[in-house]
Amino acid sequence: MSALSTSSGLSGHKWGILLVLCGAIFLEGIDVAMLNVALPSIRADLGLSTGELQWVMSAYVLGYGGFMLLGGRAADLFGRRQMFVLWLTVFLLFSGLGGFATEGWMLIVARFITGVAAAFMTPAGLSIITTGFTEGPERNKALLIYSGTAAGGFTIGLVAGGLLTAVGWRWVFFAPVVLSFLILVAALAFVPKSARPDRSGQHVDVAGALTVTAALVLTVLAVERAAHAGIAASAGTFLAALAFFAAFLVIERRSAEPLVRLGIFRNGSLVRANLSGMLFAAGFFGFQFLLVLYLQELRDWSTLRTSFAMLVIGVDAILSPTLTPRLVNRFGNAKMIVGGLLLAVLSYGLFLPLGADWSYAAMFPGLIILGLAFSLAYGPLTIAATEGIAEQEQGLAGGLLYTSFQFGAALGLSAVTAVSVAATHGQTPAALLDGYRAGLLVPFAAAVAAAAISAFGLRTRRGVEPSSAVVATGERVEVPVSR
């Protein structure tokens, strides 16, 4: 690794590596977003029930969230480039197979395996950045660009999904194949080969991997079932998840080579970033879900019109790599996270008195503020979750972070659905509006909790900034890191 210790500027080769990895995380974002807007067309063509349609989305979340930690560990043990290239190939193949599905079960299986592929590919890509770019201004700049691309991928995917669905829903699966292939070719050209990790005396913690994967999958499943299968079924699933979590903790404490070294949770910055990231994702995905229902079910907006209305949230894709580094350099990482989360509180608060016939002008301030919140909080959360972690555990740190995001998204979607359904009495416009208003309390509360947790990161010694500074102008400023 060539360290650039005197500048946060990136060499041409490092720009090539970063663009490849940004392409992969952009791919993951648009893949999820495009499927969201294509679901009604898929149901109409394949004749899926509501339950089957939910599994088209849930299968991906189960595969992604359930195997993320194993994916992070695999990147550390078997090589980050090797895992990235292998699972990008799997992602490509099964995304394409989803487009050929003629039965619901075929699509569900394809989505599950695509989620597993993303669970291995994403932490491998993140750890390539955190180990290949020098910690400090260079790495922070790369991570902010990377996180901005991820956020932009989801927003742009909403519009792309609307356009492709107008042609045919199968193109929602075929289009990522083309992009995946281009990224794969670029990865082989730009991402450098590294020495095969020395695994002498090391092994994959199979027992830990099986128990934590079962626990995570059952937890996601319990949250997903809570919205439609009843409290008893959800509670039983959750109790089973707790049993697997308990078994996992026992195994990890006794294992010589644990899947998750429990001591990593002594890093306060990592714990705060993961908890805040989980709550932030819960609010963000839950809010977008409710907004889509409000615009399409209550206001009768088309899929494409809804997609373009939400495009303003994608301002974070522009601000994250441009404005955010300068603000982090001036105010510090912790202050930016808290500031971004407080903006999220403001955004969701503006939507609490949602009206039956709000104009787009009335919604615009809340939407643009949410885009600003994402640009300020998401990248710094990524930095906080990986900064100061040993190189051999960067894959684990990345896996923990993205597991938190995925679980947060699943939790937020299920929670807003459950609250909204419980508060909806009838199918009249007034009843639907009551449900949406009640559901909007969930992202608001999640953002408040995330801001409160992150505020603990502001407690630093006098004269010490909470994070390494990011210098957007190319000059390096040494700032101590306090945790």
Residue, then its C-alpha position, 0 to 999 in steps of 0.5 A: m500500500s502506498a501511503l500518501s501521508t502529506s496529502s488527501g489527494l488521490s493518485g490516478h490508480k487509487w481513483g480507479i480503485l475507488l470508482v470500481l468500489c463506488g460502482a459496486i455499492f451504487l449497483e447494490g443501491i439501485d438494485v434494491a430501489m428499482l425492485n421497490v417500484a417494480l413490485p406491483s408490475i411483478r405481482a400482476d405478471l406472475g400472479l403473486s399473492t401479497g405474502e409472496l410479494q413480500w417475500v420477494m423483498s424479504a428474501y433479499v434482506l434475509g440473505y443480506g442481513g443474515f450473512m453479512l458478518l460471515g462475509g466480513r470475516a471471509a474478506d479478512l481470511f480469504g482475501r478482499r479482492q478474491m471475495f469481492v470479485l467472486w461474489l460480484t460474479v454471483f451477484l451478476l448471475f443471479s440478478g440476471l436469473g431473476g429476470f427470467a423467473t416465471e414462477g414466484w418461488m424462482l424469483i424469491v430464490a434468486r433474490f435470496i442468493t443475490g442478497v447473500a452475494a451482496a453480504f459477501m461483496t459489500p464488506a469486502g469492498l469497504s475493507i479494500i478502502t479501509t486497508g488500501f487508503t491511508e487512515g486520516p484525510e485520504r481514507n476519509k475522503a474515499l469513504l465520503i465519496y463511497s458513502g455518497t455514491a451508495a446513497g445516490g444509488f438508492t435515490i437514482g434507482l427509484v427513477a431508473g426503476g420507474l423508467l425500466t418498469a414502464v418498458g417491462w419489469r424484467w429489465v429491472f433485473f437485466a439492467p444490473v447485469v450489464l452494470s455488474f459486468l462492467i464493474l467486474v471487468a474494471a475490478l480485474a483491471f484496477v483492484p490490485k492483487s494482494a498476497r494470500p492472507d496467512r491463515s496458519g492456525q486460523h479457521v472459519d468459526v463454523a459454529g459461530a457462523l451458523t448460530v449468528t446467521a440463524a439468529l440474524v435471519l430469525t430476527v429479521l424474519a420476526v420483524e418482518r412477520a410482525a406486520h402480518a403474521g400476528i404477535a404470537a408467531s412473531a414472538g415465537t420466532f424472536l425467542a428462537a432468535l434469542a436462543f441462537f444469539a445466546a448460543f453464539l455468545v457462548i461459542e465466541r467466548r470459548s473460540a480461539e478464532p471467533l467470528v466476532r471478537l467480542g472485545i471489538f465492542r469496547n470501541g465506543s466509536l464503533v458501538r455508537a456508529n452501529l447503533s446510530g446507523m441502525l436507527f438512522a436506516a430504520g427512519f430513512f427506509g420507513f419514511q420513504f416507504l410511507l411516503v411512496l404509499y401516501l403519494q400512490e395510494l392516497r394521491d394517486w400519483s404514478t410510479l414515475r411521478t413519485s420517483f421524480a418527486m423523491l429525487v431531491i433526496g439524492v442531493d446527498a450524492i453531490l454533497s457527500p463528496t464535496l461539502t461534507p469533507r470540508l465541514v468534517n475538517r472544520f467541525g469534526n466527525a462527531k459534530m457532523i453526525v449529530g448535526g445530520l441526525l438532528l436535521a433528520v429529526l427536523s425533516y420527519g417532524l415537518f411531515l408529522p402534520l401531513g395533509a390529505d392534499w399537500s402540494y409538492a412545494a409543501m413537501f419539498p423543505g422536508l425532503i431537501i432537509l432529509g437529503l442534507a441529513f443523509s449527506l452529513a451523517y452517513g459518511p461520517l458514520t462509516i468513518a466512525a465505525t471503521e476508524g482505529i480498527a486493526e487492519q485484520e479486522q476491517g472486514l469485520a468492522g464493515g460487516l458489523l456496520y452494514t449488518s446494522f444498516q440492513f437490520g435497521a432498514a428491516l426494523g423500520l419497514s416493519a415498524v412503520t407498517a405495523v403502526s400504520v396498519a394498527a392506526t388505520h380503521g377503514q379504507t377511506p382517504a381519512a383513515l389512510l391518512d390517519g395511518y400514515r400520520a401515525g406511522l411517521l412517528v416511527p422515523f421521527a422517534a428513531a432519529v431522536a434516539a439516534a441523535a441522543i446516542s451519537a451525542f455521547g461522542l461529543r464528550t471529549r477532552r478539552g482541545v481534542e477533536p472527536s475525529s481525524a480531520v478531512v481536508a478537501t483542499g489537499e492540505r493535511v492537518e493532524v487532529p488527534v482522535s478521541r474515543 
